[in-house]
Amino acid sequence: MTKTENAKNTPAIAAQPSAATNVSAKSPEPMTFLTTWRLTLAADLLREPGATVGSVARQVGYGSPFTLSSAFKRVRGISPQQHRAGRESVRAG
């Protein structure tokens, strides 16, 4: 198969490397996305009656309440307890 024949058989997205590059420029890094998703889920779960930081940590994949609390405060600017009490994040918005 010649280069010309191969180019005709190549999908359009593969023929345009800039399109693939632009997608990653607009998307967050995988770990950033995962952390944000887990903490958003944790924030919702923390509002449930009877939920503890430990139980929420296990549900969203953190090894301990301490690691969830540290990540929550680092990313959201408040502790899980402050979030549960309804205080606004200083980093929100």
C-alpha positions as a Markdown table, in Angstrom:
| # | Residue | x | y | z |
|---|---|---|---|---|
| 1 | Met | 0.0 | 0.0 | 0.0 |
| 2 | Thr | 1.4 | 3.4 | -0.9 |
| 3 | Lys | 1.4 | 6.5 | 1.3 |
| 4 | Thr | -1.5 | 8.0 | -0.8 |
| 5 | Glu | -3.6 | 4.9 | -0.4 |
| 6 | Asn | -2.8 | 4.7 | 3.3 |
| 7 | Ala | -3.8 | 8.4 | 3.7 |
| 8 | Lys | -7.1 | 7.8 | 2.1 |
| 9 | Asn | -7.9 | 4.9 | 4.5 |
| 10 | Thr | -6.8 | 6.8 | 7.6 |
| 11 | Pro | -9.7 | 8.2 | 9.7 |
| 12 | Ala | -10.0 | 11.9 | 9.7 |
| 13 | Ile | -9.1 | 12.3 | 13.4 |
| 14 | Ala | -5.8 | 10.5 | 12.9 |
| 15 | Ala | -5.0 | 12.7 | 9.9 |
| 16 | Gln | -5.4 | 15.8 | 12.1 |
| 17 | Pro | -3.1 | 15.6 | 15.1 |
| 18 | Ser | -3.9 | 19.1 | 16.1 |
| 19 | Ala | -7.5 | 18.0 | 16.8 |
| 20 | Ala | -6.3 | 15.4 | 19.2 |
| 21 | Thr | -4.0 | 17.8 | 20.9 |
| 22 | Asn | -6.7 | 20.4 | 21.3 |
| 23 | Val | -8.9 | 17.9 | 23.1 |
| 24 | Ser | -6.3 | 17.3 | 25.8 |
| 25 | Ala | -5.7 | 21.0 | 26.2 |
| 26 | Lys | -9.4 | 21.6 | 27.1 |
| 27 | Ser | -9.7 | 18.5 | 29.4 |
| 28 | Pro | -8.3 | 18.3 | 32.9 |
| 29 | Glu | -5.5 | 15.9 | 33.7 |
| 30 | Pro | -6.9 | 12.5 | 34.6 |
| 31 | Met | -5.9 | 12.6 | 38.2 |
| 32 | Thr | -7.3 | 16.2 | 38.6 |
| 33 | Phe | -10.6 | 15.0 | 37.0 |
| 34 | Leu | -10.7 | 11.9 | 39.3 |
| 35 | Thr | -9.9 | 13.9 | 42.5 |
| 36 | Thr | -12.5 | 16.5 | 41.6 |
| 37 | Trp | -15.1 | 13.9 | 40.9 |
| 38 | Arg | -14.4 | 12.0 | 44.1 |
| 39 | Leu | -14.6 | 15.1 | 46.2 |
| 40 | Thr | -17.8 | 16.3 | 44.6 |
| 41 | Leu | -19.3 | 12.9 | 45.4 |
| 42 | Ala | -17.9 | 13.1 | 48.9 |
| 43 | Ala | -19.5 | 16.6 | 49.3 |
| 44 | Asp | -22.9 | 15.2 | 48.4 |
| 45 | Leu | -22.5 | 12.2 | 50.6 |
| 46 | Leu | -21.4 | 14.3 | 53.6 |
| 47 | Arg | -24.8 | 16.1 | 53.5 |
| 48 | Glu | -26.6 | 12.8 | 54.1 |
| 49 | Pro | -27.9 | 12.3 | 57.7 |
| 50 | Gly | -25.7 | 9.9 | 59.7 |
| 51 | Ala | -22.8 | 10.0 | 57.2 |
| 52 | Thr | -19.3 | 10.1 | 58.8 |
| 53 | Val | -16.1 | 11.3 | 57.2 |
| 54 | Gly | -14.8 | 7.7 | 57.6 |
| 55 | Ser | -17.7 | 6.1 | 55.9 |
| 56 | Val | -17.7 | 8.7 | 53.1 |
| 57 | Ala | -13.9 | 8.2 | 52.7 |
| 58 | Arg | -14.4 | 4.5 | 52.1 |
| 59 | Gln | -17.3 | 5.0 | 49.7 |
| 60 | Val | -15.3 | 7.4 | 47.4 |
| 61 | Gly | -12.0 | 5.4 | 47.6 |
| 62 | Tyr | -9.9 | 7.2 | 50.2 |
| 63 | Gly | -7.9 | 5.0 | 52.6 |
| 64 | Ser | -8.7 | 6.9 | 55.7 |
| 65 | Pro | -10.8 | 9.9 | 57.0 |
| 66 | Phe | -7.5 | 11.8 | 57.3 |
| 67 | Thr | -6.7 | 11.5 | 53.6 |
| 68 | Leu | -10.2 | 12.5 | 52.5 |
| 69 | Ser | -10.1 | 15.5 | 54.9 |
| 70 | Ser | -6.7 | 16.6 | 53.6 |
| 71 | Ala | -7.7 | 16.4 | 50.0 |
| 72 | Phe | -11.1 | 18.0 | 50.7 |
| 73 | Lys | -9.5 | 21.0 | 52.4 |
| 74 | Arg | -6.7 | 21.3 | 49.8 |
| 75 | Val | -9.1 | 21.4 | 46.9 |
| 76 | Arg | -12.3 | 22.9 | 48.3 |
| 77 | Gly | -10.7 | 25.3 | 50.9 |
| 78 | Ile | -12.8 | 24.0 | 53.8 |
| 79 | Ser | -12.9 | 20.9 | 55.9 |
| 80 | Pro | -15.5 | 18.2 | 55.4 |
| 81 | Gln | -17.0 | 19.2 | 58.8 |
| 82 | Gln | -17.3 | 22.8 | 57.7 |
| 83 | His | -19.0 | 21.7 | 54.4 |
| 84 | Arg | -21.4 | 19.6 | 56.4 |
| 85 | Ala | -22.3 | 22.6 | 58.5 |
| 86 | Gly | -23.1 | 24.6 | 55.4 |
| 87 | Arg | -20.2 | 27.0 | 55.3 |
| 88 | Glu | -19.2 | 28.2 | 51.9 |
| 89 | Ser | -15.9 | 27.3 | 50.4 |
| 90 | Val | -13.4 | 30.2 | 49.9 |
| 91 | Arg | -12.3 | 28.6 | 46.6 |
| 92 | Ala | -15.7 | 27.9 | 45.1 |
| 93 | Gly | -16.9 | 29.7 | 42.1 |
